[in-house]
Amino acid sequence: MLKIENLTKHYRGGNCGIHHINLEVQAGDIYGFLGSNGAGKTTTIKCVTGIHDFDHGEITINGLSLKRHALECKQVMAYIPDNPDLYENMSGIHYLNFIADIYKMNQFQRTEEIEHYANLFNLTEFLGNSISSYSHGMKQKLAIISAVMHHPKLLLLDEPFVGLDPKAAFELKKIMKSLVEKGTAIFISSHVLEVVEKLCNKIAIIQSGSIIANGETELVKGHSSLEQVFLELTRNE
Ligand SMILES: Nc1ncnc2c1ncn2[C@@H]1O[C@H](COP(=O)(O)OP(=O)(O)OP(=O)(O)O)[C@@H](O)[C@H]1O
């Protein structure tokens, strides 16, 4: 579903964000993306969303090149950024309908999905309020609903658990498991190693812009905990 080949992006000023990244996320995968602060996780994810241009390499989504078929690629993906920058002047429900329009969801579908997820995240009574009045966690919940309600084939999540209360974090993990059962491919960056270890069937670890470990979670961590393996691999930072 997502193939990243030889992806390289330099920021202006010579800062090499990421170099020669190779990854493949298949339908049914929850693929964890780990790395210390500044390692290159957000840069990689932003290249996949099309937010960042890149210098070399190829990104293919659902068999189509992101560079040549940007619109078709964006139609099948959803992205939850590390900081939910939403349209503050809209109400929650206005925002969700706006996203539902973009993804061409019919009235029945959107009503059902919004009702379901808003109840799950205890957001129903606040949907009529302006987003500017929401807490960080409420904005994060709204961003999650907007990303999952149209059942994307590829879901990209950048640090999605930050700011979520325990129930919302639990519900998000359930949603991810349910989406992959229906064939979605999930690529998720997180610093919460205990969650990644339990949730992700595959992981990649990035250090200073390069992948240093990659594959099935069980194989990457062997008999150790993911925390031990991560600390060992990144000890010379
Ligand atoms: N807009 C930018 N301009 C210049 N350099 C940038 C920019 N964004 C990121 N970088 C640099 O690229 C490198 C990778 O940053 P990135 O944000 O991808 O890391 P990250 O792994 O997501 O980190 P964190 O865990 O702290 O979110 C860092 O050296 C960072 O300083």
The ligand as an SDF file (V2000), in Angstrom:
LIG
                    3D

 31 33  0  0  0  0  0  0  0  0999 V2000
   11.4130   22.8840    8.4970 N   0  0  0  0  0  0  0  0  0  0  0  0
   12.6560   22.4900    8.8060 C   0  0  0  0  0  0  0  0  0  0  0  0
   13.7320   23.2050    8.4160 N   0  0  0  0  0  0  0  0  0  0  0  0
   15.0060   22.8030    8.6830 C   0  0  0  0  0  0  0  0  0  0  0  0
   15.2860   21.6560    9.3350 N   0  0  0  0  0  0  0  0  0  0  0  0
   14.2470   20.9040    9.7570 C   0  0  0  0  0  0  0  0  0  0  0  0
   12.8810   21.2650    9.5240 C   0  0  0  0  0  0  0  0  0  0  0  0
   12.0650   20.3130   10.0340 N   0  0  0  0  0  0  0  0  0  0  0  0
   12.8920   19.4030   10.5930 C   0  0  0  0  0  0  0  0  0  0  0  0
   14.1840   19.7470   10.4270 N   0  0  0  0  0  0  0  0  0  0  0  0
   15.3670   18.9860   10.8730 C   0  0  0  0  0  0  0  0  0  0  0  0
   15.3120   17.6730   10.3040 O   0  0  0  0  0  0  0  0  0  0  0  0
   15.7130   16.7110   11.2640 C   0  0  0  0  0  0  0  0  0  0  0  0
   14.5620   15.7140   11.4670 C   0  0  0  0  0  0  0  0  0  0  0  0
   13.4610   16.3660   12.0950 O   0  0  0  0  0  0  0  0  0  0  0  0
   12.0320   15.6620   12.3150 P   0  0  0  0  0  0  0  0  0  0  0  0
   11.0630   16.7130   12.7390 O   0  0  0  0  0  0  0  0  0  0  0  0
   11.7110   14.8800   11.1100 O   0  0  0  0  0  0  0  0  0  0  0  0
   12.3660   14.6640   13.5350 O   0  0  0  0  0  0  0  0  0  0  0  0
   11.4090   13.7180   14.3910 P   0  0  0  0  0  0  0  0  0  0  0  0
   12.0360   12.3590   14.3590 O   0  0  0  0  0  0  0  0  0  0  0  0
   10.0050   13.8160   13.9550 O   0  0  0  0  0  0  0  0  0  0  0  0
   11.6020   14.3250   15.8520 O   0  0  0  0  0  0  0  0  0  0  0  0
   10.5970   14.4260   17.1350 P   0  0  0  0  0  0  0  0  0  0  0  0
   10.5710   13.0680   17.7830 O   0  0  0  0  0  0  0  0  0  0  0  0
   11.2970   15.4400   18.0070 O   0  0  0  0  0  0  0  0  0  0  0  0
    9.2650   14.8910   16.6430 O   0  0  0  0  0  0  0  0  0  0  0  0
   16.1060   17.4730   12.5380 C   0  0  0  0  0  0  0  0  0  0  0  0
   17.4960   17.6770   12.4880 O   0  0  0  0  0  0  0  0  0  0  0  0
   15.3740   18.7860   12.3860 C   0  0  0  0  0  0  0  0  0  0  0  0
   16.0860   19.8260   13.0130 O   0  0  0  0  0  0  0  0  0  0  0  0
  1  2  1  0
  2  3  1  0
  2  7  2  0
  3  4  2  0
  4  5  1  0
  5  6  2  0
  6  7  1  0
  6 10  1  0
  7  8  1  0
  8  9  2  0
  9 10  1  0
 10 11  1  0
 11 12  1  0
 11 30  1  0
 12 13  1  0
 13 14  1  0
 13 28  1  0
 14 15  1  0
 15 16  1  0
 16 17  2  0
 16 18  1  0
 16 19  1  0
 19 20  1  0
 20 21  2  0
 20 22  1  0
 20 23  1  0
 23 24  1  0
 24 25  2  0
 24 26  1  0
 24 27  1  0
 28 29  1  0
 28 30  1  0
 30 31  1  0
M  END
$$$$
